[in-house]
Amino acid sequence: MEIPEEYVKELKKIAEGSNGGITYEELEERYAKLFNEDFVQTDETFSDDAERHRFVWGGMSTSYVERPPVSSQNIIPVGVSSVKKNTDNGLKRADLFVLDKSGKLKRVSMQGEICEVLPNIVYYNMYEGVDLMTFDSGDFGADDRTEFGQPKSIGMKPKDLIEKLGIKMVTIKEAPNKLSKTTAKGWAISTDWRAIQARIRSQRHSPDDEESEWGSYNLRDHTVDPLEKPYVNSKKKKVYPGISAWVSPSLMQYEDLSECIFLGPIQKNPKTHVVSMSCFSIIPVHAKYIEE
């Protein structure tokens, strides 16, 4: 396969404008991979190679033109969200939560193939020289230019995170009055974490083959009345005593009745008014691991 000269020129422009973020050779390799995909080569909607090249270049220009530059960051991963499928473009996306070089909690937005590295991330270890985009909000973004390299142990313990970030410990009874800060639309800011020490009453999660992951715990602590019964809210949903924690299935390693510290933002749904937690990190206290 030979890339038409008109697209060679455009790819070189992207490489030159990236300030070292990506080379022409890398773009060329990506172009060839896209061109040789089964869909491009076999789908009946493509009449000839000229149309295939036009399609591939369109995808390349959409992916690479005007991307923010990357800069080298030293980060310590401390939490993760579920991996979801973007309904607009079909790509996987997730959020990795890290401490930056100043010790501030940041969100790393991940989309596409880069999500495949998440199962191999070693938490509470240092990753040096990671190329990330920096957004106006101060959060980071990872793409095909990002490589995590080898983790470096720094002797950090999970409980150190609570003290380092000054995370507020709250009970389930206090939760409605200790909500995380919100966006203009009323949704919790993902990096404004709270900590709840509680037991797992029950748990459920998406099937292993589902494209968009989800998981949830029903949590209870000493402030929940053991005789309290579930009720049906105005949306005809059964609400159980305690608090629901939405969590990545990758973090769900503990059996029911395990006691852990659950970390993440606490929010009140602006539509249903139900209080819940988006749990991005779990610290076992007295926990029994689920056997494989």
N, C-alpha and C positions, 0 to 999 in steps of 0.2 A: 504494500500500500504506500503510495506516494502522496504526500499532502500537497494540494494545489498551491501554487506560488502565492496567490492572493491571501491565503490563510496563513502561509508561512510568515509573510510580512506582518500580519496582525498578531500572530503569536509572539513574534519578536518584539513588537511594540509593548505587549503585556509584560514580557520578561524585563525589558528595559525600564518600564515604568514602575516595577515592583521594588526598585532599590535593593536588589539582592534577595527579595522575599521568595522568588521562584525563578529557576533558570529556564532557558528555551528548551533544553534537553528534557527537563521534567514535563513541560507543557507538551512537547512532542510525544513523549511516552503516554501521557494521559489521553491525548488525541487518538493515538493508535488503539489504545485500550477501548475507548468509546466506539470507534469506528468498527472494531472487530466484534463487538457484542452481538449475540445471537439476534436480538431484536432488530438491530440496524441492518444486519446482513440478510435476514430471512423474512422480515415483515413485508407483506404485499403492498403496503402503502408507499414503499420506496420504489420508484420506477427505474432509477439508475444510480451509479456511483456519485454523479454530480449532486443529486438530491441528498444522498447519504452524507456527503461532505458538508453540504449546506446545513443539514440538521445537526451534525456534530459540532461545527463551528458555532452555531447558535447556542448550543449547550455550554460550550467553552466560554463564550463571551458573557453569558449570563452568570456563570460561576466565578469568573476571575476579574472582570472589568470592575474597577472602582472598589475593590476589596480594601479594607483598612490594612495598613502595614502591620507587620508583626514585630514584637520586640522580645528580647530574652528575659525570662522571669524565673525566679526561684520560688517554688510553691510547695506547700505542705497540704495534701488532700486530707479532708476531715469529714466529708459527707457526700451523698449522692442522691439524686432523684430517680424515679422510675424512668425507663426508656420508653418513649412514646413514638408513634408514627405520625408524622406531620400529614394531615389530610390534604393540604394544598399541593405538596410536591412529592409525597410518598417517602420522604427521607426520615430516618430515625433521628430523634433528638432527645437530649437529656441535659441535666445541669450537674456539674461537679463543683463541690464547695471546697475552697482552699484558703489557707492563710497565705498572704503575700509577704514580701520581704519585711514589711513594717509590722507584721503580725495582725493585720486587719482581715476580717472574713470577707471573701470575694466569691462571686459566682462565675464559673466558667461555662459559657453556653457551648454545647457540643452538638453538631449536626452532621449526619451522613456517616461515612465509614469510620470516622474517628471514634464513634460510640463503641466500636468493637474492642477498644482497649480497656474499657471500664472494668471488666471482670478481673483484669490483671493489675489494677492499681493497688498499691500498698499504702494503706492509710497511716497517717501520723509519721510518715517518712518524708524526707526532703527530695524533691526533684529539681535539679539545677539546670539552668539554661534552656527552659521550655519556651519555644516560640509561640506567643499568643497575641491575638489582637486585643487592643484596649479600647473600650467604648467610652462614650461621653459620660456615662454613669459611673465609670471607674471599674466596672466589671470587665471580665475577659471573655474572649471567644477563641475556640480552637477549630482548626480546619485541617486540610490535607498537608499544610506546612508544619503542623505541630507534631513533634515527637517527644515522648515522655522520658526516654532513656532509662537508666538504672536508678532505683530508689536508694537513698542513703539514710541509714538509721541515725536519728539524732537523740534517741533516748526519751522521746516524748511519749507520755502516757495519756490515754484517752481523757481521764479526769482532769489533766492539766488544761484541757481546752476550756472548761467551764471557768476556771480562774483567769486564764489568759484573756478571754474575751469578756469577762464580767457578765456571763450569762445569768439571768435571773432564774432561781429555782422557784417554781410555783406548784401549788397543789391543784388537783382537779377542781376543787371547789372555788379556788381563787381564779382559775383560768379565764372566766368571762370578764373579769376586771383587770386582767394582766395581758391584754391582747397585744400582738405585735403592731408596729406602725404599718400604715396602709398606703397604697397608691391612690391616685386621684379617683380611680374607679372602685375603691373600697376593698381591694384584694391585699392580702398581707405581703409585705416586703420580704423576699425570700431569705435575706441575710439577717433579719432581726429575730434571732433565736431566743427561745425560752427552753427551760429544762424541767421535765416532770419525772419524778421517781415513782414508778408504779408497777403493778403486776399485769401480765397479759391474761385477760379473761378469755378471749377467743381471737381467732385470726383466720383470714382467708386471702387468697391471691389469685391472679389470673392463671389460666393454664399455661404450661411451658411453651406451647406453640402459638400463643396469641401474640400478634404483632405489636400491640400496645400493652405494656406491663401495667399492673396495678396491684397493690396489696394494702391490707388494712388490719389494724389491731383494734380491739375494744380494750381500753385500759381502765383500771380501777386502783385507787389508793385508799388510805385510811379515812379520807374525807367523804367517800361515797357510802351512802347508807346501804348496807347489804340487803335490806328488805325492800329497797326501792324497785319498782317494776317498770318495764319498758312502756312507752306510750306511742301513739300515732300522731304525728304532727300535721300541720295544715296541708302539707303536700302528700299526705297519706303514706308517709314513710315511717317505719318503726324506728324509734330512737331508744337506744339502750342506755341505762345508767352508766356513768363514767364519761369517757371521752374517746372519740374515734381518732386514730392516728393513721394517716395515709402514708404508705412507706414503700420503698422499692423492694420487690421480692428478693433482691440480692442481699438485703440486710436481715431478712426474716430467718434467723438461724436458731431461734429459741422456742422451747416448748411452752404451752400454756402454763400459767402460774409462775413463770419466771419473773424475777424482779430485775428491772433495768432502769437506766436513765435514758429518756427519750428526748432528743434535741431537734428543734426546728421551730418555725414560726407558728403561733397560735392565731387563728382567725375566726371571725364570725361571718358566715356566708351572707352576703348582702341581700340575697333573695330569700333564703330559708331561715336565716338568723340562727342556724345551728352552729355551735362552737366546736372546732376540731383543730387538730394539729397536722401540719405537713412535716413528717419526721424524716430528717435527712441523715441522722446519725444515731446509733444506739450504743450505750455503754452497759455491759452486763454487770450486775451487782451480785445477785444470787440467782444464777441462771443455769438451766439445763439445756444443752445443745440438742437440736433435732438430729437424730441418727439418719445417716444417708440410706 
